[in-house]
Amino acid sequence: MKLFHKTSALSFYMIHSGFLAFKTRVKEELDAAGGGNLDDLLDDDSLHAYYRNGDSPDYVAASLWNPAIEED
């Protein structure tokens, strides 16, 4: 029998607020630009700050990865 875990209030808010759609869109933008894995670049709390500011997923992806600054 599978145990059910109670969803925390913050998780419930993030799921239903549109944050997951925002995170998915940022991941898609990074993938399209070849910018790496979002989970390696930024944690959910920091990404949520961008979301609350109303920044676009395109802006967030561009600010996280810039090919001109890429290390050798």
Secondary structure, 3 states (H helix, E strand, C coil): CCCCCCCCHHHHHHHHCCHHHHHHHHHHHHHHHCCCCHHHHCCHHHHHHHHHHCCCHHHHHHHHCCHHHCCC
